[in-house]
Amino acid sequence: MPYRSVNPATGEVLKTFTEHTNQEMMDALAAADKTFVSWATRPIEERAKIISRAA
């Protein structure tokens, strides 16, 4: 069964997400972890500049 995002006030389905395999989930988690580690090792000043530009 696919996952759905539903507006609780109206019951409207906002988006439907396809199912994924266990391997796809593990790959996504590994990519997120690698990105987090890369981000966490940047100096705080560099991270602050990036966040400031995004804001």
C-alpha positions in Angstrom: 0.0 0.0 0.0 1.5 3.4 -0.9 1.9 6.1 1.7 -0.3 9.1 1.5 -0.1 12.6 2.9 -3.7 13.7 3.9 -4.9 17.1 5.0 -6.6 16.2 8.3 -9.1 19.1 8.0 -10.5 18.2 4.6 -9.4 14.6 4.1 -7.9 15.6 0.8 -5.0 13.5 -0.4 -2.1 15.9 -0.9 0.4 13.5 -2.2 0.8 9.8 -2.7 4.3 8.2 -2.3 5.2 5.0 -4.0 6.4 2.0 -2.0 10.1 1.4 -1.7 12.2 -1.7 -1.1 14.3 -2.3 2.0 17.4 -1.7 -0.1 16.1 1.7 -1.4 15.5 2.7 2.2 19.0 1.6 3.3 20.5 3.5 0.4 18.6 6.7 1.3 19.6 6.4 4.9 23.3 5.9 4.0 23.2 8.9 1.7 21.6 11.0 4.4 24.3 9.9 6.9 27.1 10.7 4.5 25.7 14.1 3.9 25.2 14.8 7.6 28.8 13.8 8.4 30.1 16.0 5.6 28.0 19.0 6.9 29.0 18.4 10.5 32.7 18.6 9.7 32.4 22.0 8.0 33.4 25.0 10.2 30.5 26.7 11.9 31.3 30.0 10.0 31.0 28.2 6.6 27.7 26.6 7.7 26.3 29.9 8.9 27.1 31.5 5.5 25.3 28.7 3.7 22.2 28.9 5.9 22.2 32.7 5.6 22.2 32.5 1.8 19.3 30.0 2.0 17.3 32.3 4.2 
